[in-house]
């Protein structure tokens, strides 16, 4: 895909993610005991043969900048091209946050204009899936489409509990007939995955037309109007896909990674997922600890009971602690005798000895980053 460059919109994320995005963007959310969600997208991009990537950031982007760095973990640090971290407020055009993807594209037009590649791959960062984007480009070129979208029929993407899934109507030949947002239909449907291939020049014309009318949403103000005058093709993604719009959707995705089949598909079957290298010692399991159906990151010290949970690097779990159906992020400390159920413990949290944190399978208890719970 030498004639294609990518743009990832690492927006802040849906407000329904609450405290999970109080100190980070949705693309920086921890995943699978050692990764960030953007690692999956960048690995997809790199393994699809795309060498030029612009990551547009919104706010709370410091951790993302540190994580991506020069892009060497994904082989995106070449002298020509590579990854470009496009932070806001760098053009003297104001200090307002981007209203949507379309607004961000206009703000970063200078980056798009200097790209020599003909085609642009646009990606939203609130999706987790594995895919070879060269298949999208093949469909785009063979069909003669103006735009080509990636979609899934996975029912979870249309879960009524999530915020307004992007639905599209696709005919038997793979052409998009209609698009819109709203609750999923009882019979299911096709859900856009925030991935689109389009010619660079056409992209900017459509973005300019929308911006001239004060419209900036890529889905509703650029894609939907294009359906009446442009040819829009679609390619189906078959396999695991998760959309991160609520606390529950994040928790469910983390729980999915406990399934060996999901771990195989996400992290191995389509090539490895690369991430920033962080040296850490092996995990340590005390003699009387109990660990069942859990993912434990490097550098963890486990002395209590851990069941059905994802525990990230550098976490300590004290003797007698009981952790079940939880997510415990990096460098947190769970004191002796603590009792945790259906909880998401953010990074650097200290849970005191004997403390209780209890949520439900549908409403998880989130403990904000750096908190101390006695």
URTABEL-V934371 format. One record per backbone hydrogen bond with DSSP energy under -1.0 kcal/mol. CO is the residue of the C=O (numbers start at 1). NH is the residue of the N-H. E is the energy in kcal/mol with one decimal. If there is no record, write none. Layout:
# URTABEL-V934371
co nh e
CO NH E
CO NH E
This chain:
# URTABEL-V934371
co nh e
1 4 -1.5
3 119 -2.5
5 121 -2.9
6 54 -2.5
7 123 -2.6
8 10 -1.1
8 56 -2.7
9 11 -1.8
9 125 -1.1
14 17 -2.3
15 18 -2.1
16 247 -1.0
17 20 -1.9
18 21 -1.7
19 22 -1.3
25 28 -1.6
26 29 -1.4
27 38 -2.1
29 37 -2.0
31 34 -1.4
31 35 -2.7
35 31 -2.9
36 39 -1.3
37 40 -1.0
38 42 -2.7
39 43 -2.1
40 44 -2.3
41 45 -2.6
42 46 -2.6
43 47 -2.6
45 50 -1.9
46 49 -1.5
51 82 -1.8
52 6 -2.6
53 84 -2.9
54 8 -2.9
55 86 -2.6
56 10 -2.3
61 65 -2.4
62 66 -2.4
63 67 -2.0
64 68 -2.6
65 69 -2.4
68 71 -2.2
71 74 -1.2
71 76 -2.8
72 75 -1.5
76 83 -2.1
82 53 -2.5
84 55 -2.9
85 87 -1.1
86 57 -2.5
100 104 -2.1
101 105 -2.4
102 106 -1.9
103 107 -2.1
104 108 -1.7
106 109 -1.2
108 112 -1.5
109 113 -3.1
110 114 -1.2
112 115 -1.4
118 200 -3.0
119 5 -2.2
120 198 -2.1
121 7 -2.7
122 196 -2.0
123 9 -2.9
126 244 -3.1
128 242 -1.8
132 135 -1.7
133 137 -1.9
134 138 -2.2
135 139 -2.0
136 140 -2.5
137 141 -2.6
138 142 -2.7
139 143 -2.2
140 144 -1.1
140 145 -1.0
147 233 -3.0
148 197 -2.4
149 235 -2.6
150 193 -2.5
151 237 -3.5
152 191 -2.8
154 157 -1.5
155 158 -1.3
156 159 -1.2
159 162 -2.2
165 182 -1.4
166 192 -2.2
167 180 -2.4
169 177 -3.5
171 174 -1.7
174 234 -2.3
175 171 -2.5
178 169 -2.7
180 167 -3.2
185 188 -2.2
190 168 -2.1
191 152 -2.1
194 124 -1.9
195 150 -1.7
196 122 -3.2
197 148 -1.8
198 120 -3.1
199 203 -2.5
200 204 -1.9
201 205 -1.8
202 206 -2.6
203 207 -2.4
204 208 -2.5
205 209 -2.3
206 210 -2.1
207 211 -2.6
208 212 -2.3
210 213 -1.2
210 215 -2.6
211 214 -1.9
216 102 -1.8
217 221 -1.9
218 223 -2.7
219 224 -2.1
222 226 -1.3
224 227 -1.0
225 228 -1.1
226 230 -2.9
231 146 -2.6
231 147 -1.8
232 176 -3.2
233 149 -2.6
235 151 -2.4
242 128 -2.5
246 250 -1.9
247 251 -2.6
248 252 -3.0
249 253 -1.8
250 254 -2.3
251 255 -2.3
252 256 -2.1
253 257 -1.3
255 258 -1.6
256 259 -2.1
259 263 -2.5
260 264 -2.4
261 265 -2.0
262 266 -2.9
263 267 -2.5
264 268 -1.6
264 269 -3.5
268 271 -2.0
281 299 -1.5
284 302 -3.0
286 289 -1.3
290 306 -3.2
292 308 -2.1
295 311 -3.3
297 300 -1.1
298 314 -1.9
300 284 -3.4
301 317 -3.0
302 286 -2.9
304 290 -2.0
305 323 -3.0
306 292 -2.4
307 325 -2.4
309 295 -2.0
310 328 -2.8
311 297 -2.0
312 315 -1.0
313 331 -2.1
315 301 -2.4
316 334 -3.0
317 303 -2.4
318 321 -1.9
321 305 -3.1
322 340 -3.0
323 307 -2.5
324 342 -1.4
326 310 -2.1
327 345 -3.6
328 312 -3.0
329 332 -1.2
330 348 -2.3
332 316 -1.9
333 351 -3.5
334 318 -3.1
335 338 -1.8
336 354 -1.4
338 322 -3.0
339 357 -2.7
340 324 -2.0
341 359 -2.5
342 365 -2.0
343 327 -2.4
344 367 -2.7
345 329 -3.1
346 349 -1.1
347 370 -2.2
349 333 -2.9
350 373 -3.2
351 335 -2.7
352 355 -1.9
355 339 -2.9
357 341 -2.3
363 360 -2.5
365 344 -3.1
367 346 -2.0
368 371 -1.8
371 350 -2.5
373 352 -4.1
